[in-house]
């Protein structure tokens, strides 16, 4: 199946780990957005095989605040919240 896990740690400073699962081969996008909906980071933008993945997000250079990360595939979309505390 598909899943997007809560980032750990969260709140974080300056790095956190995001874990997700892809159910089948296909295009995968994992992006981070600020509260205004502006994209601040692209963590994954590629074709991937089915499996479980972990990626580190380094928010060095971003201000403290609330962010959202969205996983998008051909068959699945999920969004979760991140809190960056400096």
Backbone torsions as a table, in degrees:
resi	resn	phi	psi	omega
1	UNK	NA	-169.7	-179.9
2	UNK	-116.8	142.7	174.2
3	UNK	-159.2	153.8	173.3
4	UNK	-127.3	117.8	-176.7
5	UNK	-86.9	160.8	172.9
6	UNK	-65.4	140.1	177.8
7	UNK	-65.7	148.7	178.2
8	UNK	-136.4	128.5	-6.5
9	UNK	-76.6	160.8	177.2
10	UNK	-154.4	111.6	7.3
11	UNK	-62.9	157.7	-176.1
12	UNK	-140.6	163.1	174.4
13	UNK	-167.5	118.8	-10.5
14	UNK	-98.3	-1.5	-177.2
15	UNK	-122.8	152.8	176.3
16	UNK	-145.1	160.3	-179.3
17	UNK	-111.8	132.1	178.6
18	UNK	-114.1	127.7	-178.4
19	UNK	-114.8	137.6	178.6
20	UNK	-146.9	159.6	179.4
21	UNK	-125.2	136.3	179.3
22	UNK	-113.3	130.5	-175.6
23	UNK	-83.4	-21.9	179.7
24	UNK	-156.2	160.9	179.9
25	UNK	-57.5	134.0	177.7
26	UNK	169.2	-178.1	-179.8
27	UNK	-74.3	136.3	-178.3
28	UNK	-129.7	134.1	175.4
29	UNK	-127.5	130.0	174.8
30	UNK	-130.2	112.1	-175.2
31	UNK	-128.1	154.3	179.0
32	UNK	-114.7	135.2	-178.1
33	UNK	-126.1	151.8	173.8
34	UNK	-86.7	-178.5	-176.9
35	UNK	-62.7	-24.5	-179.8
36	UNK	-85.9	-2.9	179.7
37	UNK	89.1	6.7	177.8
38	UNK	-80.5	135.0	178.5
39	UNK	-71.0	127.9	179.7
40	UNK	-111.0	-17.2	179.1
41	UNK	-160.6	142.6	169.8
42	UNK	-112.2	114.4	-176.4
43	UNK	-93.1	-34.8	177.4
44	UNK	-140.8	136.1	176.7
45	UNK	-155.1	69.8	-168.3
46	UNK	-159.2	168.9	172.7
47	UNK	-84.7	134.1	-179.4
48	UNK	-134.4	153.1	175.1
49	UNK	-80.3	160.8	175.4
50	UNK	-56.8	141.6	179.2
51	UNK	155.0	-176.9	179.4
52	UNK	-105.8	134.0	-177.0
53	UNK	-128.9	150.5	172.6
54	UNK	-128.4	137.9	177.6
55	UNK	-136.9	141.4	177.7
56	UNK	-93.1	135.3	176.3
57	UNK	-110.3	119.3	179.1
58	UNK	-103.6	111.4	-176.3
59	UNK	-96.7	18.2	175.2
60	UNK	-56.1	130.4	-179.4
61	UNK	97.4	-12.1	176.0
62	UNK	-97.0	147.4	177.8
63	UNK	-74.7	158.5	173.9
64	UNK	-56.7	147.8	177.7
65	UNK	153.9	-171.8	-179.7
66	UNK	-98.5	135.0	179.2
67	UNK	-131.3	162.5	177.3
68	UNK	-127.3	141.3	175.0
69	UNK	-120.1	136.5	-174.5
70	UNK	-124.5	126.7	173.8
71	UNK	-100.4	126.3	-179.6
72	UNK	-129.1	129.2	171.7
73	UNK	-129.6	-175.9	178.4
74	UNK	-62.1	-31.2	-172.3
75	UNK	-119.6	6.3	-170.4
76	UNK	-155.4	139.4	171.9
77	UNK	-141.0	134.6	177.3
78	UNK	-147.6	143.6	179.8
79	UNK	-128.2	138.9	177.1
80	UNK	-133.3	164.5	-176.0
81	UNK	-102.4	143.0	174.6
82	UNK	-121.9	146.0	174.2
83	UNK	-125.1	119.3	178.6
84	UNK	-99.7	119.1	178.0
85	UNK	-116.2	123.5	178.9
86	UNK	-111.4	NA	NA
